[in-house]
């Protein structure tokens, strides 16, 4: 990067430059079909160009939807300038462009922003796996209608993430790995039965607790969790949303970590808060990674 990034609206005669960057990033690098990438919306969108020392290095577009909202789309940065703040500059410019047209961002709160990111990603996974029908999705569903969810998604969001990363974990009869993974769905924060089920599906022996003989095979337990938005867990009131000193994410992580630790006999497990659309409301996905039993 040779200087400060400059972002401005593209002129009509510069739309081709925007499309050239998108073709390079999405079509050539990522394999997106060109007729899908260059759609009819290009003619009515606001297009932005990012420049570094006079060279066009990034682009994005702002599209008004049928519901009267605007969406940030087609954000693309050329490979040499990734990680240099071009994407951030484009997103800030998109927000400014939206405000200039009388719109506001969904939220300016960092915790809520992360929640929207996790929610949208989880619904996208559900769509890809066939768990969520396209007809069930709309802007109003994201981070609001939690009856729509995936039973396999586990998503994270934060400013520390520079890229959208997707990791798919599963088992195969052709695998030569010494590891196996399994999962179950916790219906609420104290669903120890789901933790036991996930352990059993990984081939581990568990009654009330994980059998001592199998503890050496357990690599780790990963869980997503979320306080029930109703304010109750199995009919009992919880106050995780009402503490003005500690964010609810810390409360729920502590609870679920304790539940898992009581089953596996070890406090070392990874619990992540924010399970929007990742399992039923108030619940979350729990996964177990274990070594395969010797034959």
Buried (B, 14 or more C-beta within 10 A) or exposed (E): EEEEBBBEEBEEEBBEBBBEBBBEBBBEEEEBEEEEBBEEBBEEBBBBBBBBEEEBBBBBBBBBEEEEEBBBEBBBBBEEBBEBBBBEBBBEBBBEBBEEEEBEEEEEEEEEBBBBBBBBBBBBBBBEEEBBEEEBBEEEBBBEBBEBBBBBBBBBBEEEEEEEEEEEEEEEEEEEEEBBBBBBBBBBBBBBEBBBBBBBBBBBEBEEBBEEEBEEBBBEBBBBBBBBEEEEBEEEEBEBEEEEEEEBBEBBBBBBBEBBBBBBEEEEBBBBBBBBBBBBBBBBBBBBBBBBEEE
